[in-house]
Amino acid sequence: MGELGTPVRKTYVAPTPVPPGARPSPTPRPTFSAGAATAKGSAPERDFKRREDLLLLLDAANKLKARDGAYPSTNKNVQTLCKYKEADMGCKLKEMLSEKLPEDPLGNELGYWYQSDGASIKIYASLEGTVDVELLCPTSDAELKKHSNLICITAP
């Protein structure tokens, strides 16, 4: 035994990374949310799909206006496109589409928003990539202001 404060061994023995006979812990793997697990393509590809979806939705809205004489009105309030099937006016766009309403590529049910006074329309989407300032969509809606990369399509 050594004196108080002196090492017992005179040579340093480095600790082993894994004690003999023990097995290393498995490396943790990332977990994914349901939306991220179903995401396909890169962020630019998903943003391209969102832009395509806005055009598809605007076309459906214009067909609905041609048939009914007005866009489905939200009294200028912003609504989700069709999260609340009984309340959201954007759900009516389904009538003009051969397929179901488009969904956000990440599976986000709040991926698209709809606003109309009956005579005009705005349909919004939030992109993953950065958006040039001149392409951003101005809004007074507090919830949409949280999205720094908000784009929209309008008519007329």
TIGUMAR-470649 format. One record per residue (C-alpha): residue number from 1; y negated, z, x negated; residue in three letters. Coordinates in Angstrom, 1 decimal, always signed. Each point is the difference from the previous one (the first is absolute). Example, Ala and Ser with C-alpha at 12.3 -4.5 7.8 and 13.67 -1.06 7.14 Angstrom:
<pts>
nr / y / z / x / rest
1 / +4.5 / +7.8 / -12.3 / ALA
2 / -3.4 / -0.7 / -1.4 / SER
</pts>
This chain:
<pts>
nr / y / z / x / rest
1 / +0.0 / +0.0 / +0.0 / MET
2 / -3.4 / -0.8 / -1.2 / GLY
3 / -3.0 / +2.3 / +0.1 / GLU
4 / -2.2 / +0.2 / +3.1 / LEU
5 / -1.8 / -3.4 / +0.3 / GLY
6 / +2.2 / -1.9 / -2.3 / THR
7 / +2.5 / -2.6 / +1.2 / PRO
8 / +3.7 / +0.8 / +0.0 / VAL
9 / +1.0 / -3.4 / -1.3 / ARG
10 / -1.6 / -1.3 / -3.2 / LYS
11 / +0.4 / -3.7 / +1.1 / THR
12 / -1.5 / -1.6 / +3.1 / TYR
13 / +2.5 / -1.5 / +2.4 / VAL
14 / -1.7 / -2.4 / +2.5 / ALA
15 / +1.0 / +0.5 / +3.6 / PRO
16 / +2.3 / -2.7 / +1.4 / THR
17 / -1.4 / -2.1 / +2.9 / PRO
18 / +3.0 / +0.9 / +2.2 / VAL
19 / +2.1 / +3.1 / -0.8 / PRO
20 / +3.6 / -0.8 / -1.1 / PRO
21 / +2.2 / -0.5 / +3.0 / GLY
22 / -2.9 / -0.4 / +2.5 / ALA
23 / -0.8 / -3.2 / +1.8 / ARG
24 / -3.5 / -1.3 / +0.1 / PRO
25 / -1.8 / +0.0 / +3.4 / SER
26 / -0.2 / -3.4 / +1.6 / PRO
27 / -3.3 / -1.8 / -0.3 / THR
28 / -1.9 / +0.2 / +3.3 / PRO
29 / -0.5 / -3.2 / +1.8 / ARG
30 / -3.1 / -0.9 / +1.9 / PRO
31 / +0.1 / +0.5 / +3.7 / THR
32 / -1.6 / -2.5 / +2.4 / PHE
33 / -1.5 / +0.4 / +3.4 / SER
34 / +1.5 / -2.1 / +2.8 / ALA
35 / -2.9 / -2.5 / -0.1 / GLY
36 / +0.1 / -0.4 / -3.8 / ALA
37 / +3.8 / -0.5 / +0.1 / ALA
38 / -0.4 / -3.0 / +2.3 / THR
39 / -2.9 / -1.5 / -1.9 / ALA
40 / +0.6 / -3.5 / -1.2 / LYS
41 / -1.9 / -1.8 / -2.7 / GLY
42 / -2.8 / +1.0 / -2.2 / SER
43 / -3.4 / +1.4 / +1.2 / ALA
44 / -1.7 / -3.4 / -0.2 / PRO
45 / +2.9 / -1.6 / +2.0 / GLU
46 / -0.3 / +2.8 / +2.7 / ARG
47 / -3.8 / -0.5 / +0.1 / ASP
48 / +0.5 / -3.7 / +0.5 / PHE
49 / +2.3 / +0.8 / +2.9 / LYS
50 / -2.7 / +2.3 / +1.5 / ARG
51 / -2.5 / -2.9 / -0.2 / ARG
52 / +2.5 / -2.3 / +1.7 / GLU
53 / +0.6 / +2.6 / +2.7 / ASP
54 / -3.7 / +0.2 / +0.7 / LEU
55 / -0.1 / -3.7 / +0.6 / LEU
56 / +3.0 / +0.1 / +2.2 / LEU
57 / -1.5 / +2.9 / +2.1 / LEU
58 / -3.3 / -1.8 / +0.3 / LEU
59 / +1.8 / -3.1 / +1.2 / ASP
60 / +1.9 / +2.0 / +2.6 / ALA
61 / -3.3 / +1.7 / +1.1 / ALA
62 / -1.7 / -3.4 / +0.4 / ASN
63 / +2.8 / -1.3 / +2.1 / LYS
64 / -0.2 / +3.1 / +2.2 / LEU
65 / -3.8 / -0.4 / +0.4 / LYS
66 / +0.5 / -3.7 / +0.9 / ALA
67 / +2.5 / +1.1 / +2.7 / ARG
68 / -1.8 / +3.0 / +1.4 / ASP
69 / -3.6 / -0.7 / -0.8 / GLY
70 / -0.5 / +3.0 / -2.3 / ALA
71 / +1.6 / +1.9 / -2.8 / TYR
72 / +1.8 / +3.2 / +1.0 / PRO
73 / -2.9 / +2.5 / -0.3 / SER
74 / +0.0 / +3.4 / -1.7 / THR
75 / -3.7 / +0.5 / +1.0 / ASN
76 / -0.9 / -0.5 / -3.7 / LYS
77 / +2.3 / +2.9 / -1.0 / ASN
78 / +2.5 / -0.5 / -2.9 / VAL
79 / +3.6 / +0.4 / +0.9 / GLN
80 / +3.3 / -0.4 / -1.8 / THR
81 / +1.3 / -3.4 / +0.6 / LEU
82 / +3.0 / +1.2 / +2.1 / CYS
83 / +1.1 / +3.5 / -1.0 / LYS
84 / -0.6 / +1.4 / +3.5 / TYR
85 / +1.5 / -2.6 / +2.2 / LYS
86 / -1.5 / +1.3 / +3.2 / GLU
87 / -3.5 / +0.4 / -1.4 / ALA
88 / -0.6 / -2.6 / -2.8 / ASP
89 / -1.5 / -3.2 / +1.2 / MET
90 / +1.3 / -1.8 / -3.1 / GLY
91 / +3.5 / +0.2 / +1.6 / CYS
92 / -1.0 / -2.7 / +2.4 / LYS
93 / +0.0 / -2.5 / -2.9 / LEU
94 / +3.8 / +0.1 / +0.1 / LYS
95 / -0.2 / -2.3 / +3.1 / GLU
96 / -1.3 / -2.8 / -2.1 / MET
97 / +2.5 / +0.3 / -2.9 / LEU
98 / +3.4 / -1.5 / -0.2 / SER
99 / +1.1 / +3.0 / -2.1 / GLU
100 / -0.9 / +3.7 / +0.1 / LYS
101 / -3.4 / +1.2 / -1.3 / LEU
102 / -0.2 / -0.1 / -3.7 / PRO
103 / +0.5 / +3.3 / -1.8 / GLU
104 / -1.5 / +1.2 / -3.3 / ASP
105 / +2.2 / -1.0 / -2.9 / PRO
106 / +0.3 / +3.6 / -1.1 / LEU
107 / +1.2 / +1.1 / +3.5 / GLY
108 / -3.3 / +1.8 / +0.7 / ASN
109 / -0.4 / +0.2 / +3.7 / GLU
110 / -3.8 / +0.4 / -0.6 / LEU
111 / -0.1 / -3.2 / -2.0 / GLY
112 / -2.2 / -2.0 / +2.4 / TYR
113 / -2.8 / +0.9 / +2.4 / TRP
114 / -1.7 / -1.8 / +2.9 / TYR
115 / -3.5 / +0.2 / +1.4 / GLN
116 / -1.5 / -2.1 / +2.8 / SER
117 / -2.7 / +0.0 / +2.6 / ASP
118 / +1.6 / -2.8 / +2.0 / GLY
119 / -2.3 / -2.7 / -1.4 / ALA
120 / +0.6 / +0.6 / -3.7 / SER
121 / +2.9 / +1.4 / -2.1 / ILE
122 / +0.7 / +1.6 / -3.4 / LYS
123 / +3.4 / +0.5 / -1.4 / ILE
124 / +0.3 / +2.2 / -3.1 / TYR
125 / +2.5 / +0.4 / -2.8 / ALA
126 / +0.0 / +2.2 / -3.1 / SER
127 / +1.0 / -1.7 / -3.2 / LEU
128 / +1.8 / +1.6 / -3.0 / GLU
129 / -2.0 / -2.0 / -2.6 / GLY
130 / -3.6 / +0.2 / -0.7 / THR
131 / -2.4 / -2.0 / +2.2 / VAL
132 / -3.3 / -1.6 / -1.1 / ASP
133 / -2.9 / +1.8 / +1.6 / VAL
134 / -1.1 / -3.1 / +1.9 / GLU
135 / +3.4 / -0.3 / +1.6 / LEU
136 / +0.1 / +3.7 / +1.2 / LEU
137 / -0.3 / +0.5 / +3.7 / CYS
138 / -2.8 / +2.3 / +1.1 / PRO
139 / +0.9 / +2.5 / +2.7 / THR
140 / -1.5 / +3.1 / +1.6 / SER
141 / +3.4 / +1.4 / +0.9 / ASP
142 / +0.5 / +3.3 / -2.0 / ALA
143 / +3.8 / -0.6 / -0.3 / GLU
144 / -0.3 / -3.5 / -1.3 / LEU
145 / -2.7 / +1.0 / -2.5 / LYS
146 / +2.7 / +1.9 / -1.8 / LYS
147 / +1.5 / -3.3 / -1.1 / HIS
148 / -1.9 / -1.3 / -3.0 / SER
149 / +1.7 / -3.4 / +0.1 / ASN
150 / -0.5 / -0.9 / +3.7 / LEU
151 / -0.2 / -3.6 / +1.1 / ILE
152 / -0.3 / -1.5 / +3.4 / CYS
153 / -0.1 / -3.3 / +1.9 / ILE
154 / -2.5 / -0.5 / +2.9 / THR
155 / -0.6 / -2.4 / +2.8 / ALA
156 / -2.2 / -1.5 / +1.2 / PRO
</pts>
